[in-house]
Amino acid sequence: MISAVFVSYRSAPLAARAVDSFRQDAERAGLAPEVVVVVNSGDEGEAAALSRVADRVLLPGENLGYAGGLNAGIAASHGDPVVLANPDLVFLPGSVAALAGAVARGGLAVAGPALFWDDAATLLLPPVEEPRPAELVRRALALDPARNGLPFRREVRRALAREAAVREGRSVEASGLSGALMAATRATLGTVGPFDERYRLYYEENDWQRRLRAAGGRVLFCGAARVVHRYAQSSRREARAEAWFHESERRYFESHFGDEGRRALARAASAVPGRGPDLATAASLSWKAGEDVLVAVAPVPVFRPFVLARPPAGATTFALPPEVRSGHPDVPWYARAFDRETFATLAEARLSSLSGSGGQAVGAD
């Protein structure tokens, strides 16, 4: 039996879809699924709705935070391995078996999937990196458009390496994994210990992964596991999410890096975003025919981090899929078409929430 622990917060429809996709994929692989859902909202209606799809629903009566919800769900589950999940996921065929196989072969290890933004799995979410002081410095540098070129090229290379592992279905060692979905055996969970509940939201997975490494374990990216992640759907409903982010970030860097971490936090906090280009707003991005193009999509004009898209051969336009636009109606998305070989920018635009088929395309002449 394989268990999945979902932590839901005012996310019953999303969580129900996630549970259903997990069950279907586990059963396709011949694995008996067990589902435990922890309802952090304290909403009895949400718990009742999810009791129709889960084997067990826990209603703590208070928001335990993501770490606390995972700990409660792990304790209430019985399968091995255990999948630890956000509610805003859809498991694509073969993902559960790939994750289970990766941790079964990996020894003391945690494994995570390739995460995509869209149902067609064409928009690859950025690879996660272990948070270190140098990362905070790079974040500050990326805010300056005049110095953004090097950080952007570095992120492109990382994204392409991750894309290659997905295309080839390989598992590779990673510096970090998204806490949206991780899988581990019970032996690994027992060795590393529970998630630190002082992290109310964010950085709890990074802290846990550091403790795993300290115990001699490995962090594995499983390229054969492909999962759709409608990220930030729960946190956007929590007014305290931003404050919790900063609180968790400070705790993580101060506890793991001491004075070096404090200096990096101070530098990141003092960085002032530079003025980027004034981009036209359009429903889609366009470029010249015959150009060999990749597309980066980001919520900030410095494009860090970004989602990677590889348009079909011969394409000259890019628009966000409807499910992505509807999931983030209040976020300004920026798109950059760049050369696949040189990474030189070919066209940029600020994407509107209009339909890609009906709005004006902006880009190269």
C-alpha positions as CSV (number, residue, x, y, z in Angstrom):
1,M,0.0,0.0,0.0
2,I,1.2,3.5,-0.8
3,S,-0.1,6.4,1.2
4,A,-0.6,10.1,0.2
5,V,-1.0,12.9,2.7
6,F,-2.7,16.0,1.3
7,V,-2.8,19.2,3.4
8,S,-5.8,21.3,2.3
9,Y,-6.7,24.9,3.2
10,R,-10.0,26.1,1.7
11,S,-9.1,24.0,-1.3
12,A,-11.8,21.2,-1.4
13,P,-12.4,21.2,-5.2
14,L,-8.7,21.2,-6.0
15,A,-7.9,18.6,-3.3
16,A,-10.6,16.3,-4.5
17,R,-9.2,16.4,-8.0
18,A,-5.7,15.8,-6.7
19,V,-6.9,12.8,-4.6
20,D,-8.8,11.3,-7.6
21,S,-5.7,11.6,-9.9
22,F,-3.5,10.0,-7.3
23,R,-5.9,7.1,-6.8
24,Q,-6.2,6.5,-10.5
25,D,-2.5,6.6,-11.1
26,A,-1.7,4.3,-8.1
27,E,-4.2,1.8,-9.2
28,R,-2.9,1.8,-12.8
29,A,0.4,0.8,-11.3
30,G,-1.1,-2.0,-9.2
31,L,-0.5,-0.1,-6.0
32,A,-3.2,0.0,-3.3
33,P,-3.7,3.7,-2.5
34,E,-4.4,5.1,1.0
35,V,-5.3,8.8,1.2
36,V,-5.2,11.0,4.3
37,V,-6.3,14.6,4.0
38,V,-5.6,17.2,6.8
39,V,-8.0,20.1,6.6
40,N,-6.1,23.1,8.1
41,S,-9.0,25.5,7.5
42,G,-11.0,24.1,10.4
43,D,-14.0,24.2,8.0
44,E,-16.3,21.2,8.7
45,G,-17.9,21.7,5.2
46,E,-14.5,21.3,3.6
47,A,-13.8,18.2,5.7
48,A,-17.2,16.7,4.8
49,A,-16.6,17.3,1.1
50,L,-13.2,15.6,1.2
51,S,-14.4,12.7,3.3
52,R,-16.1,11.5,0.2
53,V,-12.8,10.9,-1.6
54,A,-10.3,10.3,1.2
55,D,-9.8,7.3,3.4
56,R,-9.4,9.5,6.4
57,V,-9.9,13.2,7.0
58,L,-8.2,15.0,9.9
59,L,-9.8,18.3,11.2
60,P,-7.4,19.7,13.7
61,G,-9.6,22.7,14.5
62,E,-6.7,25.1,13.9
63,N,-4.2,25.8,11.1
64,L,-1.3,23.6,11.9
65,G,0.8,25.0,9.1
66,Y,2.0,22.9,6.3
67,A,4.7,21.2,8.4
68,G,2.2,20.4,11.2
69,G,-0.4,19.1,8.7
70,L,2.2,16.8,7.1
71,N,3.3,15.5,10.5
72,A,-0.3,14.7,11.5
73,G,-1.1,13.0,8.2
74,I,2.1,10.9,8.3
75,A,1.2,9.7,11.8
76,A,-2.4,8.8,10.7
77,S,-1.3,6.9,7.5
78,H,-0.1,3.3,7.2
79,G,1.3,2.8,3.7
80,D,4.9,2.7,2.6
81,P,6.1,4.8,0.8
82,V,4.4,8.0,1.7
83,V,3.6,10.8,-0.7
84,L,3.4,14.3,0.8
85,A,1.4,16.7,-1.2
86,N,-0.3,20.1,-1.7
87,P,-3.9,20.0,-2.8
88,D,-3.4,21.8,-6.1
89,L,-1.9,18.9,-8.0
90,V,-2.8,16.5,-10.8
91,F,-0.8,13.3,-11.1
92,L,-0.2,12.4,-14.8
93,P,0.0,8.7,-15.8
94,G,3.0,6.9,-14.5
95,S,4.0,9.4,-11.8
96,V,3.1,7.5,-8.7
97,A,4.9,4.4,-9.9
98,A,8.0,6.5,-10.8
99,L,8.2,8.2,-7.5
100,A,7.6,4.9,-5.6
101,G,10.4,3.2,-7.6
102,A,12.8,6.1,-7.1
103,V,12.6,6.0,-3.3
104,A,12.5,2.2,-3.2
105,R,15.8,2.1,-5.1
106,G,17.3,5.2,-3.5
107,G,17.9,4.1,0.0
108,L,17.8,7.0,2.4
109,A,16.3,9.5,0.0
110,V,13.4,11.8,-0.9
111,A,12.1,12.1,-4.5
112,G,10.1,14.7,-6.3
113,P,8.6,15.0,-9.8
114,A,8.8,17.3,-12.7
115,L,6.1,20.0,-12.0
116,F,4.2,21.6,-14.9
117,W,2.0,24.6,-14.9
118,D,-0.6,23.5,-17.5
119,D,-2.7,20.4,-18.2
120,A,-0.8,19.6,-21.4
121,A,2.5,19.6,-19.5
122,T,4.2,22.0,-21.8
123,L,5.2,24.7,-19.2
124,L,7.9,23.4,-17.0
125,L,8.1,25.0,-13.6
126,P,11.5,26.2,-12.5
127,P,13.9,23.7,-10.8
128,V,14.3,24.2,-7.1
129,E,17.6,25.0,-5.6
130,E,18.7,24.5,-2.0
131,P,18.4,27.9,-0.4
132,R,21.8,29.2,0.5
133,P,23.2,32.7,1.1
134,A,24.6,32.9,-2.4
135,E,21.0,32.4,-3.7
136,L,19.9,35.5,-1.8
137,V,22.7,37.5,-3.3
138,R,21.7,36.3,-6.8
139,R,18.1,37.3,-6.1
140,A,19.3,40.8,-5.3
141,L,21.5,41.0,-8.4
142,A,18.5,39.8,-10.6
143,L,16.5,42.9,-9.5
144,D,19.0,45.1,-11.4
145,P,18.1,45.0,-15.2
146,A,21.7,46.0,-16.0
147,R,23.1,43.0,-14.2
148,N,20.3,40.5,-14.9
149,G,21.8,38.9,-17.9
150,L,24.2,36.5,-16.1
151,P,21.6,35.3,-13.5
152,F,19.1,34.8,-16.4
153,R,21.5,32.7,-18.4
154,R,22.3,30.6,-15.4
155,E,18.6,29.9,-14.8
156,V,18.1,29.0,-18.5
157,R,20.9,26.4,-18.3
158,R,19.5,24.9,-15.1
159,A,16.0,24.7,-16.7
160,L,17.3,23.0,-19.8
161,A,19.2,20.4,-17.8
162,R,16.0,19.7,-15.9
163,E,14.0,19.5,-19.1
164,A,16.5,17.0,-20.5
165,A,16.0,14.7,-17.5
166,V,12.3,14.9,-18.0
167,R,12.5,14.2,-21.7
168,E,14.7,11.1,-21.0
169,G,12.8,10.0,-17.9
170,R,16.0,10.0,-15.7
171,S,16.3,10.4,-12.0
172,V,19.1,12.8,-11.0
173,E,20.6,14.2,-7.8
174,A,19.1,17.6,-7.0
175,S,20.1,20.4,-4.7
176,G,16.5,20.8,-3.6
177,L,12.9,19.8,-4.3
178,S,9.6,21.6,-4.1
179,G,7.6,20.9,-1.0
180,A,4.5,20.7,-3.2
181,L,5.1,17.0,-3.7
182,M,7.7,14.7,-2.2
183,A,7.9,11.0,-1.6
184,A,9.9,9.0,0.9
185,T,9.8,5.6,2.6
186,R,8.8,5.3,6.2
187,A,12.3,4.4,7.1
188,T,13.6,7.7,5.6
189,L,10.9,9.7,7.4
190,G,11.8,7.9,10.7
191,T,15.5,8.6,10.3
192,V,15.2,12.3,9.4
193,G,12.3,13.0,11.9
194,P,9.2,15.2,11.6
195,F,9.0,18.5,9.8
196,D,9.8,21.4,12.0
197,E,6.5,23.0,12.9
198,R,8.1,26.3,13.7
199,Y,8.0,26.9,9.9
200,R,4.3,27.8,9.6
201,L,4.5,28.0,5.8
202,Y,7.5,27.9,3.4
203,Y,11.0,26.5,4.0
204,E,9.8,23.5,6.0
205,E,10.8,21.2,3.1
206,N,14.2,22.9,2.8
207,D,15.0,22.5,6.5
208,W,13.9,18.8,6.3
209,Q,16.0,18.2,3.2
210,R,19.1,19.6,4.9
211,R,18.5,17.3,7.8
212,L,18.2,14.4,5.3
213,R,21.5,15.3,3.7
214,A,23.1,15.6,7.2
215,A,22.0,12.0,7.9
216,G,23.7,10.8,4.7
217,G,20.6,10.8,2.5
218,R,20.0,12.0,-1.1
219,V,17.6,14.4,-2.8
220,L,16.4,13.0,-6.1
221,F,14.6,14.6,-9.0
222,C,12.5,12.0,-10.8
223,G,12.2,13.0,-14.4
224,A,9.8,10.1,-15.2
225,A,7.2,11.5,-12.7
226,R,5.1,14.4,-14.3
227,V,2.6,16.3,-12.2
228,V,0.6,19.4,-12.9
229,H,0.9,22.0,-10.1
230,R,-1.5,24.9,-9.8
231,Y,0.8,26.6,-7.4
232,A,-0.2,29.3,-4.8
233,Q,-3.8,28.4,-4.9
234,S,-4.0,27.8,-1.1
235,S,-1.5,30.4,0.1
236,R,-3.3,33.2,-1.8
237,R,-6.3,32.6,0.4
238,E,-4.3,33.1,3.6
239,A,-3.7,36.7,4.6
240,R,-0.8,35.8,6.8
241,A,1.1,33.9,4.0
242,E,3.5,36.7,3.2
243,A,4.4,37.4,6.8
244,W,4.9,33.6,7.3
245,F,7.2,33.5,4.3
246,H,9.5,36.2,5.7
247,E,9.4,34.7,9.2
248,S,10.3,31.2,7.8
249,E,13.0,32.6,5.5
250,R,14.7,34.4,8.4
251,R,14.5,31.3,10.6
252,Y,16.0,29.1,7.9
253,F,18.9,31.3,7.0
254,E,19.8,32.3,10.6
255,S,19.5,28.8,12.0
256,H,21.5,27.1,9.2
257,F,24.0,29.8,8.2
258,G,24.3,32.1,11.3
259,D,26.0,35.5,10.6
260,E,26.5,34.7,6.9
261,G,22.8,34.1,6.6
262,R,21.9,37.3,8.4
263,R,24.2,39.3,6.1
264,A,22.7,37.7,3.0
265,L,19.2,38.5,4.3
266,A,20.1,42.1,4.9
267,R,21.5,42.4,1.4
268,A,18.4,40.9,-0.2
269,A,16.2,43.2,1.9
270,S,18.1,46.3,0.9
271,A,18.0,45.5,-2.8
272,V,15.8,47.9,-4.8
273,P,14.2,46.7,-8.0
274,G,15.5,48.6,-11.0
275,R,13.3,49.9,-13.7
276,G,12.8,47.4,-16.4
277,P,11.7,48.0,-20.0
278,D,8.2,49.4,-20.6
279,L,6.6,46.3,-22.1
280,A,3.4,46.5,-24.2
281,T,0.5,44.5,-22.8
282,A,-1.0,41.9,-25.1
283,A,-2.8,38.6,-25.2
284,S,0.2,36.8,-26.8
285,L,3.8,37.2,-27.6
286,S,5.1,37.0,-31.2
287,W,8.5,36.6,-32.9
288,K,9.8,36.4,-36.4
289,A,9.2,33.2,-38.4
290,G,12.3,31.0,-38.6
291,E,13.7,31.9,-35.3
292,D,14.7,29.1,-32.9
293,V,12.9,30.1,-29.8
294,L,12.3,29.2,-26.1
295,V,9.9,31.2,-24.0
296,A,10.3,32.2,-20.3
297,V,7.2,33.3,-18.3
298,A,7.4,35.0,-15.0
299,P,5.4,37.2,-12.6
300,V,8.2,39.8,-12.5
301,P,9.9,41.6,-15.4
302,V,13.4,40.4,-14.4
303,F,12.3,36.8,-15.2
304,R,13.6,35.2,-12.1
305,P,12.3,32.6,-11.5
306,F,10.6,31.7,-14.7
307,V,8.5,28.9,-16.3
308,L,10.1,27.4,-19.4
309,A,8.1,26.8,-22.6
310,R,9.4,25.2,-25.8
311,P,7.1,26.2,-28.6
312,P,6.4,23.8,-31.4
313,A,8.6,24.0,-34.5
314,G,7.4,26.7,-36.8
315,A,5.4,28.6,-34.1
316,T,5.6,32.3,-34.0
317,T,3.3,33.2,-31.1
318,F,2.9,32.2,-27.5
319,A,-0.1,32.7,-25.2
320,L,-0.9,31.4,-21.7
321,P,-3.3,28.4,-21.6
322,P,-6.8,29.2,-20.3
323,E,-6.4,27.2,-17.1
324,V,-3.3,29.2,-16.2
325,R,-4.9,32.6,-16.9
326,S,-8.0,31.7,-14.9
327,G,-5.9,30.4,-12.0
328,H,-4.0,33.6,-11.6
329,P,-6.4,36.4,-12.8
330,D,-4.8,39.1,-10.7
331,V,-1.1,38.4,-11.6
332,P,0.8,40.3,-14.3
333,W,2.7,37.7,-16.3
334,Y,5.7,38.6,-18.4
335,A,6.8,36.6,-21.4
336,R,10.2,36.6,-23.1
337,A,11.1,34.8,-26.3
338,F,14.8,34.1,-26.5
339,D,17.2,32.3,-28.8
340,R,17.8,28.6,-27.9
341,E,21.5,28.8,-28.6
342,T,22.6,32.2,-27.5
343,F,19.8,33.0,-25.0
344,A,19.5,36.5,-26.6
345,T,16.2,38.1,-26.1
346,L,14.1,38.2,-29.3
347,A,10.8,39.6,-28.0
348,E,9.1,40.5,-24.7
349,A,5.6,41.4,-23.6
350,R,3.4,41.8,-20.6
351,L,0.6,39.2,-21.0
352,S,-2.9,40.3,-20.4
353,S,-5.8,38.1,-19.1
354,L,-7.4,38.2,-22.5
355,S,-7.8,35.1,-24.6
356,G,-4.7,34.4,-26.7
357,S,-6.9,33.9,-29.8
358,G,-8.7,37.2,-29.5
359,G,-6.2,39.8,-28.4
360,Q,-3.4,41.6,-30.1
361,A,0.0,39.9,-30.3
362,V,3.0,42.0,-29.4
363,G,6.6,41.2,-30.3
364,A,9.0,41.3,-33.2
365,D,8.0,43.0,-36.4
